[in-house]
Amino acid sequence: MKYIILVGDGMGDLPLESLDGRTPLEVADTPVMDFLAGRGRLFRLQTVPPGFAPGSDVANLSLMGYRPAECYSGRAPLEAASMGVELPPDAIAFRCNLVTLERLDDRQVRMVDYSGGHIDTPTAAELIGLLDRELGNEHCRFYPGVSYRHLLVWRHDCADLVTVPPHDHSDREVGEYWRRYLAVPGLGEVVSRAAELLAAAPANRRRQEAGENPANAIWLWGEGRPPTMATLHEQFGVSGALISAVDLLKGIGVYAGMEIINVPGVTGYLDTNYAGKVSAALEALKRHDLVFVHVEAPDEVSHQGNLEDKLRAITDFDHRVVGPMLEGLQKSGEDFRLTVTMDHFTPLATRTHADLPVPFLLFDSRWNVRNPACADGSCWMEPARGNYSERRAAAAPLLADGRDFIRLLLGDE
């Protein structure tokens, strides 16, 4: 038996007037997910426990079978693990976004773009390298990640600093939060000097000349120290592999003892290498019991408030991930249990995460009589008896935490 978790990050949404009271998930073209929902079972999962902010960190910990209250210590340490950065005992890791700020002065600051124009990874690496050369020392180090997502390791006191995720404040005034950084001895100087260096960097001049948002500042958040976590095998007796473009997800996978598969061309956006992810996942199932495939694009475009792109991201997830995965699983001839889910809602109306229970579908290949026509993968085109959506799952059974979710997937119901 093989087990598959497919995650469309941030797919969940609220009914929109522009869609006649429907959600993007209800409107997008999703024949494969609808087929699976019609032939499988629907559930809901509370991925964000009470008292936790609705972030991808705690939500994806839940999807990997953890209870965040027992192991969560911050987002950035998870990303550090993915990047192979070993944290000293006295260090705090920060997620370091390259962002676009509009600063009239230190009191009037607007978050123009939490992603620095979705800056490409090579350009971002150039900028982070500049910051580490100019500002790095035994107490402060910058580490490059993917696109706008990077890491700062700090070895001074900053216990009183309270940070916020930049994507929660898109196109909003953030002067109050900016001043919090400036008030921290040592760290304030790093943040201020980083903005000066980035503003003058040739890479940002090129971006502006091309009509792109410059990555003209850093934004620190998600701070914490390394967590203590049992592995997937220790908890559930299965081996696993993880595929994602996002360092956060890879870091959770590292602590979970999973094989981290780096697929060329994955970006965490609409232009990611979907086919490569699917191919790698199917190959990984020859070595492992479980594979976890994460697709970031629906969340990214939700933070931008872009309905057209969210519909595209959901449709791409269905057509280019769920469909080919189902076809490959059918062709393998091996029994499997497949779940399709999201980690959290990211409503377009708010452009940030919400802590509502997420709908997920569970499909077991043994629940359906095998049809010889499925050998070519075409059986998923049969008409569905239902659809996968927030509305249809509203009355579905509710699971309290991630441990129950993994046990359900593994058949320990």
Secondary structure as GFF3:
##gff-version 3
##sequence-region A 1 413
A	DSSP	beta_strand	2	8	.	.	.	ID=ss1
A	DSSP	three_ten_helix	17	19	.	.	.	ID=ss2
A	DSSP	alpha_helix	24	27	.	.	.	ID=ss3
A	DSSP	alpha_helix	31	39	.	.	.	ID=ss4
A	DSSP	beta_strand	41	45	.	.	.	ID=ss5
A	DSSP	alpha_helix	56	63	.	.	.	ID=ss6
A	DSSP	alpha_helix	68	71	.	.	.	ID=ss7
A	DSSP	alpha_helix	76	82	.	.	.	ID=ss8
A	DSSP	beta_strand	92	103	.	.	.	ID=ss9
A	DSSP	beta_strand	109	113	.	.	.	ID=ss10
A	DSSP	alpha_helix	121	135	.	.	.	ID=ss11
A	DSSP	beta_strand	140	146	.	.	.	ID=ss12
A	DSSP	beta_strand	149	154	.	.	.	ID=ss13
A	DSSP	three_ten_helix	166	169	.	.	.	ID=ss14
A	DSSP	alpha_helix	175	182	.	.	.	ID=ss15
A	DSSP	alpha_helix	187	200	.	.	.	ID=ss16
A	DSSP	alpha_helix	202	209	.	.	.	ID=ss17
A	DSSP	beta_strand	217	224	.	.	.	ID=ss18
A	DSSP	alpha_helix	232	236	.	.	.	ID=ss19
A	DSSP	beta_strand	240	243	.	.	.	ID=ss20
A	DSSP	alpha_helix	247	255	.	.	.	ID=ss21
A	DSSP	beta_strand	259	261	.	.	.	ID=ss22
A	DSSP	alpha_helix	274	284	.	.	.	ID=ss23
A	DSSP	beta_strand	290	295	.	.	.	ID=ss24
A	DSSP	alpha_helix	297	303	.	.	.	ID=ss25
A	DSSP	alpha_helix	307	317	.	.	.	ID=ss26
A	DSSP	pi_helix	318	322	.	.	.	ID=ss27
A	DSSP	alpha_helix	323	332	.	.	.	ID=ss28
A	DSSP	beta_strand	336	341	.	.	.	ID=ss29
A	DSSP	beta_strand	358	364	.	.	.	ID=ss30
A	DSSP	three_ten_helix	365	367	.	.	.	ID=ss31
A	DSSP	three_ten_helix	372	376	.	.	.	ID=ss32
A	DSSP	three_ten_helix	378	381	.	.	.	ID=ss33
A	DSSP	beta_strand	398	399	.	.	.	ID=ss34
A	DSSP	alpha_helix	402	409	.	.	.	ID=ss35
###
